[in-house]
Amino acid sequence: MVLAKSKNAVGLGNSLMNDRFGKGKGADRKKISAGILRTGVGGETYVTNASKEASWVKMRSVTEQPALDEFLSTAELAGTDFTAEKMNNVKIIHTDQRNPYLLSAQEERSAIRKQNAYKNRLTVPRRPPWDDTTTPQELDSKERASLLEWRRGLAEMQENDDLLMTPFERNLEVWRQLWRVIERSDLIVQIVDARNPLLFRSEDLEKYVKEVDPRKNNLLLVNKADMMTLAQRKAWADYFEQASINYTFFSASLAKEMNDSRELGNEMEEGERNVLSKDDTLDSDVLARVADKIDIKEDEDHEDQWINEEDLDAEDNRTRILTVDELEALFLVKAPRIVNSDTGNPHKIQIGLVGYPNVGKSSTINALIGAKKVSVSSTPGKTKHFQTIHLSPEVILCDCPGLVFPNFATTKAELVCNGILPIDQLREFTGPAGLVAQRIPQSFFEALYGVKVHTRPLEEGGTGVPTAEEILVAYAVARGFAKTGQGQPDESRAARYILKDYVNGKLLFCHPPPHDPPIDALEFNRQLYDIHHLPQKRQAALTTRAQSATSDQETASLTDTVDSFANLAVQGAKSTRLDKRFFGPGQANAGHLTMPFNHKYSEQGMASGRQLTGRKQRTMIALEKNIDPADLKLGNGKKHYKGGRKNTRSTTSDEI
């Protein structure tokens, strides 16, 4: 017999239930979250409890929201209830059938002029002023009101002025991290992508830093500078100096390679020292060989180093790609000198690193940390997401979570190509693929992927530049990407691969700086499309092909073939092949002539056409011999002698 369970028994399930409903131990000591003051439809005010969410849920980055979610979040920030109301004022935005994914050259120029007129309204949210007497509830309500006012201003500008903006951060918790970094740091470093620095730079952030404390300084760190040529860095350096922008060029990937090579060299030297210490009986010849190996290795490291003394002499100091040590020294120079009255606790320079999530901020921090021989310690800040990293006894890095600042954009295809919108969630791919086709020369695209792009001839309306469909079909056919069932090329899958290569830098394109008159983008990037920017396998294949075709020729840019489009004949290759097949000698369809019906029965028709057979042949022969066609019997025809068959059968039956 099973005994009844005691009511006083305490198990895991009962403990969880008691803790959930506030009956467990320490329920009276639980913190009660501050309420949110709301305003009803009739103007009455009341307090509601804030929604309980985990810390990682609160820190989720929100850059783009559907219309309904954005309305609900705005209402929550405002603390206002709402009622549904049916509205019939339907507004048709566009009535024509123009392509909504790409703009023409004239439309793009007008859009850029309009964006420059509203550039001053692109702001970042300000933190409300507070002091020691401000309570957390008051500060929270002020911060919510400030963010709500900021979002309303951007939405009004975007709706009334018909301006397209990049997705920007809408989460209040992420902006709070930025405010704390700005308040703590002495030098704010904006990390931008070298391929399009102005898109990732926030001018209003620099103004906000000066508003917080006029002694704070700003620095623009142009990361991924190794993707640019020397001429491109000079052009951007001229623009930055003309605009009075503190800048420097850096490459986190090159710094990481330099750190790895240095660590590898130290490990090899330690291994060679261990070999020498174990065997003390080595003669002078062995020691000489070991010394020669060390000298050879040092020479190789010196040759493989990404920047040397000759390059320093050749390059301008404005365009140099700094090393990690030089970057740290630059931080010390650009940071303001703040005198600390406390001699026992000297002031350390704090560097705040701010940037988009995909510009290489984490790689820059890892490169700075990896170059240090001393131990690196990390201390948590006010929240677990805000972190201070001790780089040296004099410098502390303040790591801010990556956030997206508001900025203007011409089309959504531009946002995809700049890595702002995710590629895996992309539905419309013809716009971004069309931008890639316009920016990357056809010859370089074919040489990189080993494909052949078939473009439309000029006589059929082609422009000499491949379209999005043409490059996607060529890539899908070469890689074997086909749709299920139909077997047609899978352009959507091909677009994902090509766009990811473009964002990662395999397909390089650097935007030129603003200039009057505008700089030609193809001429600005011409040096990026030579054979040296191809992978090793593709270089070897092209070199072998070039040696077999011609020799003793200077290596030229692959974009030289683009200039030959102006010299193309009016007649395309397709028309040439059709004419050759149609009018070529000995072809069966070398012209279609309409002849009368009796032409094939004449001597000319019989000589040029097929010979008559069967009944038509007997008729022609009978007419020539002037006899009845029924009396004519051909020896080579079929012989069916069935004329006396009935008589034979009747005779046989009579005999029986």
matplotlib code that plots the C-alpha trace (Angstrom):
import matplotlib.pyplot as plt

x = [0.0, 1.4, 1.5, 0.0, 2.5, 3.0, 1.8, 4.9, 7.3, 9.4, 10.6, 12.1, 8.7, 7.2, 10.1, 9.8, 6.1, 6.5, 9.3, 7.2, 4.2, 6.3, 5.8, 9.5, 12.2, 13.3, 10.2, 9.9, 13.5, 12.8, 13.3, 10.3, 10.9, 10.0, 6.7, 6.2, 4.0, 1.4, -1.3, -4.7, -6.9, -8.9, -5.9, -5.8, -2.4, -1.6, 1.4, 2.1, 4.8, 7.7, 7.9, 10.3, 13.0, 16.4, 19.4, 20.4, 16.9, 17.2, 20.5, 19.4, 20.2, 17.1, 17.9, 14.8, 11.2, 8.0, 5.5, 3.3, 6.2, 7.7, 4.3, 4.0, 7.5, 7.0, 3.8, 5.6, 8.4, 5.8, 3.8, 0.6, -2.3, -4.1, -7.3, -7.8, -9.4, -10.4, -9.1, -9.9, -7.3, -5.3, -2.3, -0.7, 3.0, 4.1, 1.9, 4.5, 6.2, 9.8, 12.4, 12.3, 15.6, 18.1, 18.3, 19.5, 22.5, 20.4, 18.2, 21.2, 22.8, 19.5, 19.1, 22.7, 22.1, 18.9, 20.7, 23.4, 20.8, 19.4, 22.7, 22.5, 19.4, 21.2, 21.8, 22.4, 20.2, 21.5, 21.5, 19.5, 21.4, 21.5, 23.3, 23.5, 20.1, 18.4, 16.6, 16.9, 13.2, 13.5, 16.6, 14.9, 11.8, 14.0, 16.1, 12.9, 11.5, 14.8, 15.0, 11.3, 11.8, 14.8, 13.0, 10.0, 12.3, 14.0, 10.6, 9.2, 12.2, 12.0, 8.2, 7.8, 10.9, 10.9, 14.5, 15.8, 17.8, 19.9, 18.6, 19.6, 19.7, 16.3, 17.1, 17.6, 19.9, 22.4, 22.5, 23.0, 26.2, 27.4, 26.6, 28.6, 31.6, 31.6, 31.3, 34.3, 36.6, 39.2, 39.5, 36.7, 37.8, 35.4, 36.3, 35.1, 35.5, 38.1, 35.9, 33.2, 34.4, 31.7, 28.8, 30.1, 31.1, 28.8, 29.5, 27.0, 28.7, 31.9, 29.8, 28.1, 31.6, 32.5, 29.2, 29.8, 33.3, 35.2, 38.5, 37.6, 39.0, 37.9, 39.9, 38.7, 40.4, 40.1, 40.3, 41.0, 43.3, 45.2, 42.4, 43.2, 46.0, 48.5, 46.8, 43.4, 44.8, 46.3, 42.9, 41.2, 43.9, 43.5, 39.8, 40.2, 42.7, 40.5, 37.5, 39.7, 39.2, 41.7, 42.3, 44.7, 45.0, 45.1, 44.7, 43.7, 44.3, 47.9, 48.5, 47.3, 49.6, 52.5, 51.7, 51.5, 54.8, 56.4, 55.1, 56.2, 59.7, 59.9, 58.9, 61.5, 64.2, 63.2, 63.3, 66.8, 68.0, 66.7, 68.6, 71.8, 71.4, 70.8, 73.9, 77.0, 79.4, 78.4, 81.5, 82.0, 80.7, 77.3, 77.1, 77.9, 75.1, 72.6, 73.7, 73.2, 69.7, 68.8, 70.2, 68.3, 65.1, 65.6, 66.1, 62.9, 60.9, 62.4, 61.3, 57.8, 57.2, 54.2, 55.9, 59.6, 61.9, 61.9, 58.1, 58.2, 60.5, 58.4, 55.0, 53.7, 53.4, 49.7, 49.0, 51.0, 49.3, 50.3, 51.5, 50.1, 52.8, 52.5, 48.7, 49.1, 51.6, 49.1, 46.5, 48.8, 49.4, 45.8, 44.4, 44.0, 46.3, 44.1, 45.8, 44.8, 45.0, 45.2, 48.9, 48.4, 46.0, 47.3, 44.9, 45.0, 44.1, 40.9, 40.2, 36.6, 36.2, 32.9, 31.8, 29.4, 29.2, 30.9, 33.8, 36.4, 36.2, 36.7, 39.6, 41.2, 40.9, 42.3, 45.2, 46.0, 45.8, 47.7, 50.7, 51.3, 53.8, 52.4, 49.3, 46.1, 43.4, 39.7, 37.5, 33.7, 32.2, 28.8, 27.1, 28.3, 28.2, 30.4, 34.1, 37.4, 40.6, 44.0, 46.2, 49.2, 50.0, 49.0, 46.1, 42.7, 40.4, 36.7, 34.9, 31.4, 28.9, 28.6, 25.7, 24.3, 24.1, 21.5, 22.7, 21.3, 21.3, 20.1, 18.7, 18.4, 20.7, 23.4, 22.8, 23.1, 26.4, 27.8, 27.0, 24.4, 21.5, 21.9, 22.4, 20.9, 17.6, 17.6, 14.5, 15.2, 18.6, 18.6, 19.3, 22.4, 23.7, 23.1, 25.4, 28.1, 27.8, 28.2, 31.1, 33.2, 34.6, 33.5, 37.0, 38.0, 34.8, 35.4, 39.1, 38.3, 35.6, 36.7, 33.3, 32.2, 29.5, 27.4, 26.2, 23.6, 25.0, 24.9, 22.6, 20.0, 20.1, 23.1, 25.3, 28.6, 28.1, 26.6, 23.4, 22.5, 20.8, 23.8, 26.4, 24.1, 23.3, 27.0, 28.0, 25.1, 25.8, 29.6, 28.9, 26.0, 23.4, 20.0, 16.4, 14.5, 12.3, 12.9, 16.6, 17.0, 20.0, 19.4, 20.1, 19.1, 21.7, 24.4, 23.5, 24.2, 27.7, 28.6, 27.3, 29.2, 32.4, 31.7, 31.1, 34.2, 36.5, 37.1, 35.4, 37.0, 35.4, 36.4, 34.2, 36.1, 35.9, 33.5, 35.0, 33.8, 33.7, 33.0, 35.8, 35.3, 34.8, 36.2, 39.3, 39.7, 39.7, 41.6, 44.7, 42.6, 41.7, 45.1, 46.3, 48.0, 44.7, 43.5, 44.0, 47.1, 45.4, 43.7, 47.0, 48.8, 46.0, 46.0, 49.8, 50.0, 47.4, 49.1, 52.5, 51.0, 49.3, 51.9, 55.1, 57.3, 54.2, 53.9, 51.3, 48.3, 45.1, 42.3, 40.1, 41.9, 39.3, 36.6, 37.8, 37.4, 33.6, 33.7, 35.3, 32.9, 31.1, 27.4, 26.8, 27.1, 28.5, 25.0, 24.0, 27.3, 26.7, 23.2, 24.3, 27.1, 24.7, 22.0, 24.1, 27.0, 27.9, 26.7, 24.1, 20.7, 18.9, 20.9, 17.8, 14.2, 12.7, 9.0, 8.5, 5.3, 3.9, 4.8, 8.4, 9.4, 8.1, 10.1, 13.7, 15.1, 13.1, 13.9, 17.6, 17.7, 15.3, 14.6, 13.8, 10.2, 9.2, 6.1, 2.9, 4.2, 7.1, 4.8, 2.6, 5.5, 6.9, 3.5, 3.0, 6.4, 5.7, 2.1, 0.6, -1.9, -0.4, -2.4, -0.7, 2.8, 4.6, 8.0, 10.4, 11.8, 8.4, 6.5, 5.0, 1.6, 0.1, -3.3, -5.4, -6.4, -6.7, -10.5, -10.6, -8.1, -10.2, -13.4, -11.8, -10.5, -13.9, -15.6, -13.1, -13.8]
y = [0.0, 3.4, 5.8, 9.3, 12.0, 14.4, 18.0, 19.3, 17.7, 20.2, 19.4, 21.3, 21.8, 23.2, 25.5, 26.9, 27.4, 29.2, 31.4, 32.2, 33.4, 35.1, 32.6, 31.4, 32.5, 36.1, 37.1, 40.2, 41.2, 41.1, 44.4, 46.0, 47.6, 51.2, 51.8, 53.6, 56.7, 56.5, 58.8, 57.5, 58.5, 60.8, 62.5, 60.4, 59.3, 55.9, 53.8, 50.4, 47.9, 47.5, 44.3, 41.8, 40.8, 39.2, 41.4, 39.9, 40.7, 44.3, 44.7, 43.3, 45.7, 46.9, 48.7, 48.0, 47.4, 46.8, 49.7, 48.1, 47.2, 50.7, 52.3, 50.1, 50.8, 54.6, 54.4, 52.6, 55.2, 58.0, 56.1, 56.8, 54.4, 54.4, 53.2, 51.7, 54.0, 53.2, 55.6, 55.8, 58.3, 56.1, 57.7, 56.4, 57.2, 56.1, 55.7, 54.9, 51.6, 52.7, 50.5, 51.0, 49.4, 51.5, 55.2, 56.8, 59.1, 62.2, 61.0, 60.0, 63.4, 65.1, 62.8, 63.6, 67.3, 66.9, 64.9, 67.5, 70.1, 68.1, 66.8, 69.0, 67.2, 63.8, 63.8, 61.3, 61.2, 63.4, 62.2, 64.5, 66.5, 64.9, 65.3, 63.6, 64.6, 63.0, 59.7, 56.7, 56.9, 60.5, 59.8, 56.9, 58.9, 61.8, 59.4, 57.8, 61.2, 62.3, 59.1, 59.5, 63.1, 62.1, 59.3, 61.6, 64.1, 61.5, 60.0, 63.4, 64.2, 60.8, 61.1, 64.7, 65.2, 61.7, 60.8, 57.3, 56.6, 53.7, 51.5, 53.0, 51.9, 52.1, 50.4, 52.8, 50.4, 50.4, 54.2, 54.3, 52.4, 55.1, 57.9, 56.2, 55.7, 59.3, 60.5, 58.4, 58.7, 61.4, 60.5, 59.2, 57.1, 56.5, 53.4, 53.5, 51.3, 52.6, 51.6, 54.2, 56.3, 58.9, 56.5, 55.1, 58.5, 60.5, 64.2, 64.9, 62.4, 64.6, 67.6, 65.8, 64.9, 68.5, 69.4, 66.9, 68.3, 70.8, 69.2, 65.8, 65.1, 63.1, 60.8, 59.1, 55.7, 54.5, 50.7, 48.2, 50.8, 47.9, 47.6, 51.0, 52.0, 54.8, 57.2, 56.5, 57.2, 60.4, 61.5, 60.8, 62.5, 65.6, 65.6, 65.0, 67.8, 70.2, 69.3, 69.7, 66.0, 64.3, 60.9, 58.1, 54.9, 51.5, 47.9, 45.4, 42.4, 43.5, 44.2, 40.7, 39.2, 41.1, 39.9, 36.3, 36.5, 38.0, 35.3, 32.6, 34.1, 34.1, 30.5, 29.5, 31.4, 29.7, 26.3, 26.9, 28.1, 24.9, 22.8, 24.7, 24.3, 20.5, 19.8, 21.5, 19.5, 21.3, 22.4, 25.8, 24.6, 23.7, 27.0, 28.8, 27.0, 27.8, 31.4, 31.5, 30.1, 32.8, 35.5, 34.1, 34.0, 37.6, 38.7, 36.9, 38.5, 41.9, 41.4, 40.1, 42.9, 44.9, 48.3, 49.0, 52.0, 52.3, 52.5, 55.1, 57.3, 56.8, 57.4, 60.6, 60.6, 61.4, 58.1, 55.7, 52.7, 52.8, 49.9, 49.0, 50.8, 53.9, 53.9, 53.7, 56.6, 58.6, 58.0, 59.5, 62.5, 63.2, 62.7, 65.8, 66.4, 66.3, 67.2, 65.0, 66.6, 63.1, 62.2, 58.8, 57.8, 59.3, 59.8, 57.2, 58.2, 56.5, 55.8, 55.2, 53.0, 53.6, 52.2, 50.1, 46.4, 45.4, 47.9, 45.9, 47.3, 44.0, 43.2, 46.5, 45.8, 42.3, 43.6, 46.2, 43.6, 40.9, 43.2, 43.6, 41.4, 42.2, 40.4, 42.0, 42.3, 43.1, 44.7, 44.9, 48.4, 49.6, 46.8, 43.5, 44.9, 47.9, 46.9, 48.6, 47.0, 48.0, 48.3, 49.7, 51.5, 54.7, 53.8, 52.2, 51.2, 51.7, 49.2, 50.3, 47.9, 48.3, 50.5, 51.9, 55.7, 57.3, 58.3, 58.9, 56.4, 56.5, 53.0, 49.8, 48.2, 50.5, 49.4, 45.8, 46.4, 48.3, 45.4, 47.3, 45.0, 41.3, 39.4, 36.1, 37.8, 39.5, 39.0, 41.4, 40.7, 42.4, 45.9, 45.0, 42.7, 45.5, 47.8, 45.1, 44.7, 48.5, 48.9, 45.8, 45.6, 42.6, 41.5, 41.4, 39.6, 36.9, 36.5, 36.2, 33.5, 31.9, 32.5, 34.0, 36.7, 36.9, 40.5, 41.9, 43.3, 47.0, 46.6, 45.0, 47.7, 46.7, 49.3, 47.2, 46.9, 43.5, 43.6, 41.9, 38.9, 38.4, 38.1, 36.0, 33.6, 33.2, 32.5, 30.1, 28.1, 27.9, 26.7, 24.4, 26.3, 25.3, 25.6, 22.5, 21.0, 23.6, 23.3, 27.1, 28.9, 29.8, 33.5, 34.1, 31.7, 33.1, 36.6, 35.7, 34.4, 37.4, 39.9, 38.3, 38.4, 42.1, 42.9, 40.8, 42.6, 39.9, 42.2, 45.5, 48.9, 52.1, 55.2, 58.3, 61.4, 64.2, 66.6, 69.2, 68.0, 64.4, 61.9, 59.0, 55.9, 53.5, 55.6, 55.9, 52.1, 51.1, 50.0, 47.5, 45.4, 44.2, 40.6, 41.0, 41.4, 38.0, 34.8, 32.8, 30.0, 32.5, 34.4, 31.1, 30.2, 33.6, 33.7, 30.4, 31.4, 34.7, 33.0, 30.5, 33.3, 36.2, 36.9, 39.9, 42.1, 44.4, 43.5, 45.9, 46.4, 44.2, 47.2, 48.1, 45.9, 48.2, 50.9, 48.7, 48.9, 52.3, 50.7, 47.8, 47.5, 48.2, 44.6, 42.2, 38.6, 37.1, 38.8, 37.8, 34.2, 34.3, 36.0, 33.4, 30.5, 32.1, 33.5, 31.1, 29.1, 25.5, 26.0, 24.4, 27.5, 30.0, 32.1, 31.2, 31.7, 31.4, 29.3, 28.1, 24.7, 23.2, 24.2, 21.0, 19.0, 20.9, 20.0, 22.8, 21.8, 18.1, 19.0, 21.2, 19.2, 15.6, 13.0, 11.9, 8.4, 6.2, 7.4, 10.8, 9.2, 6.9, 9.8, 11.8, 8.9, 8.1, 11.7, 11.7, 8.4, 9.4, 6.3, 5.5, 5.6, 2.5, 0.5, 1.5, -0.9, 0.0, -2.7, -1.3, -0.8, -3.1, -6.1, -7.0, -9.4, -9.9, -9.5, -13.2, -13.9, -14.1, -16.4, -18.7, -19.0, -19.6, -22.4, -24.1, -24.1, -25.6, -28.5, -29.2]
z = [0.0, -1.0, 1.8, 1.3, 0.6, 3.4, 2.8, 4.5, 2.0, 0.1, -3.4, -6.3, -8.0, -4.8, -4.3, -7.8, -7.5, -4.1, -5.5, -8.6, -6.5, -3.9, -1.1, -0.9, 1.5, 1.0, -0.8, 1.4, 0.4, -3.4, -5.2, -6.6, -10.0, -10.5, -12.2, -15.5, -15.5, -18.3, -19.6, -20.6, -23.5, -21.3, -19.8, -16.6, -15.3, -13.7, -13.0, -14.5, -13.8, -16.2, -18.2, -16.7, -19.2, -19.0, -19.4, -22.7, -24.0, -23.0, -24.7, -28.1, -30.9, -32.7, -36.0, -38.1, -37.0, -38.9, -38.9, -36.1, -33.8, -34.3, -33.4, -30.2, -29.1, -29.6, -27.6, -24.8, -24.7, -24.6, -21.9, -23.7, -24.3, -27.7, -29.3, -32.7, -35.2, -38.8, -41.3, -45.0, -46.2, -48.5, -50.1, -53.2, -53.1, -56.6, -59.6, -62.3, -63.0, -62.6, -61.1, -57.3, -56.6, -58.5, -59.4, -62.5, -62.5, -62.5, -59.7, -57.6, -58.0, -57.0, -54.0, -52.8, -53.1, -51.0, -48.4, -48.1, -47.4, -44.4, -43.1, -40.0, -38.8, -38.6, -34.8, -32.1, -29.0, -26.1, -22.5, -20.3, -17.7, -14.3, -10.9, -7.6, -6.6, -9.6, -8.7, -11.0, -11.8, -12.9, -15.0, -16.7, -17.6, -18.9, -21.0, -22.5, -23.3, -25.0, -27.1, -28.1, -29.2, -31.2, -33.0, -33.8, -35.4, -37.7, -38.6, -39.5, -41.7, -43.4, -44.1, -45.0, -47.0, -48.7, -47.6, -47.3, -44.1, -43.0, -40.2, -36.9, -33.3, -31.6, -28.3, -25.3, -23.5, -26.3, -26.4, -22.6, -23.2, -25.7, -23.2, -20.5, -22.8, -23.9, -20.3, -19.1, -22.1, -22.8, -26.5, -28.7, -31.6, -34.4, -36.4, -40.0, -43.1, -45.6, -48.6, -47.6, -44.6, -44.8, -44.6, -41.2, -39.8, -37.5, -37.6, -34.8, -32.5, -32.6, -31.8, -28.9, -27.5, -27.4, -25.7, -22.9, -22.2, -24.5, -23.4, -25.0, -28.5, -31.5, -33.8, -37.0, -37.4, -41.0, -40.7, -43.5, -45.1, -46.8, -49.2, -50.6, -52.9, -52.1, -54.5, -52.9, -49.4, -50.7, -52.1, -48.8, -46.8, -48.8, -48.2, -44.4, -44.1, -46.0, -43.8, -40.6, -39.5, -37.2, -39.0, -39.3, -41.4, -39.8, -40.7, -38.1, -40.4, -41.1, -37.5, -36.6, -39.2, -37.8, -34.3, -35.5, -37.3, -34.2, -32.0, -34.5, -34.5, -30.8, -30.6, -33.1, -31.3, -28.0, -29.7, -31.1, -27.7, -26.1, -28.7, -28.0, -24.2, -24.4, -26.5, -25.1, -27.3, -30.6, -32.5, -34.1, -37.5, -36.0, -34.2, -37.4, -39.3, -36.6, -36.7, -40.4, -40.1, -37.6, -39.9, -42.9, -40.9, -39.7, -43.3, -44.4, -41.6, -42.6, -46.2, -45.3, -42.9, -44.2, -43.9, -44.1, -44.1, -47.9, -47.9, -45.1, -47.2, -50.3, -48.8, -47.3, -43.6, -44.0, -45.8, -43.7, -42.2, -38.6, -36.5, -33.1, -31.2, -33.4, -32.9, -29.1, -29.3, -31.4, -28.7, -26.2, -28.4, -29.3, -25.8, -23.7, -20.7, -17.6, -14.4, -11.4, -8.0, -6.4, -6.5, -5.1, -7.9, -11.2, -14.0, -16.8, -20.3, -21.3, -25.0, -26.1, -29.2, -31.1, -34.4, -36.5, -35.7, -39.0, -39.4, -37.6, -34.0, -32.3, -34.7, -33.8, -30.1, -30.5, -32.5, -29.9, -27.1, -29.0, -29.5, -25.8, -24.0, -20.6, -19.3, -20.3, -17.7, -18.1, -15.5, -15.7, -15.8, -14.6, -16.6, -17.9, -21.4, -20.7, -20.4, -19.7, -21.0, -19.6, -22.6, -20.8, -17.5, -19.1, -21.5, -20.8, -23.6, -23.1, -25.4, -26.5, -28.0, -31.8, -32.7, -36.0, -36.3, -38.5, -41.9, -45.4, -48.2, -51.8, -52.2, -50.1, -52.5, -51.3, -47.7, -48.7, -50.5, -47.5, -45.2, -43.2, -44.1, -43.7, -46.9, -45.7, -45.1, -48.5, -50.7, -53.6, -55.0, -58.5, -57.0, -55.1, -57.8, -60.3, -58.3, -58.2, -62.0, -62.5, -60.1, -60.8, -64.4, -66.4, -67.3, -63.6, -62.6, -65.3, -64.3, -60.6, -60.9, -64.1, -65.9, -69.1, -68.9, -72.1, -72.5, -74.8, -78.1, -78.7, -81.7, -79.4, -76.8, -74.7, -73.1, -72.8, -69.0, -67.8, -66.0, -62.7, -64.5, -66.8, -64.0, -61.8, -64.6, -65.6, -61.9, -61.3, -64.5, -63.7, -60.1, -61.0, -59.1, -60.5, -59.3, -58.2, -60.9, -63.6, -63.9, -64.5, -63.0, -59.3, -59.4, -55.8, -54.5, -56.8, -55.6, -52.0, -52.8, -54.9, -52.4, -49.5, -51.6, -52.2, -48.5, -47.4, -49.9, -52.4, -55.0, -54.1, -54.7, -52.8, -52.9, -54.0, -51.7, -52.5, -55.1, -57.6, -60.3, -59.1, -59.4, -61.8, -59.7, -62.4, -62.8, -59.0, -58.6, -61.8, -59.9, -57.8, -60.9, -62.0, -62.0, -58.6, -56.8, -57.9, -55.8, -56.4, -58.4, -60.7, -61.2, -62.1, -64.6, -66.2, -66.4, -68.1, -70.6, -71.3, -71.8, -74.3, -76.2, -76.2, -74.5, -73.5, -72.8, -69.8, -67.2, -67.6, -65.7, -66.5, -66.9, -70.2, -71.9, -70.8, -73.1, -76.1, -75.8, -77.6, -80.7, -81.1, -84.4, -84.7, -85.7, -82.8, -82.7, -82.7, -86.0, -87.6, -86.8, -88.2, -91.4, -91.9, -91.5, -93.7, -96.6, -96.4, -99.5, -99.6, -96.9, -97.4, -96.2, -98.3, -99.2, -99.5, -103.1, -103.8, -107.0, -108.8, -108.0, -111.4, -111.1, -109.4, -112.4, -114.9, -115.9, -113.7, -110.8, -111.2, -111.6, -108.5, -106.3, -105.4, -108.0, -108.4, -107.3, -107.3, -108.9, -109.8, -111.6, -113.6, -114.5, -115.8, -117.8, -119.3, -120.4, -122.1, -124.0, -124.7, -123.2, -120.5, -117.0, -116.0, -118.8, -117.6, -115.3, -113.8, -113.2, -110.0, -108.3, -106.0, -107.6, -106.2, -108.7, -107.1, -110.2, -110.5, -106.8, -106.7, -109.7, -108.1, -105.0, -106.9, -108.9, -105.9, -104.2, -107.3, -107.3, -103.7]

ax = plt.figure().add_subplot(projection="3d")
ax.plot(x, y, z, "-o")
ax.set_aspect("equal")
plt.show()
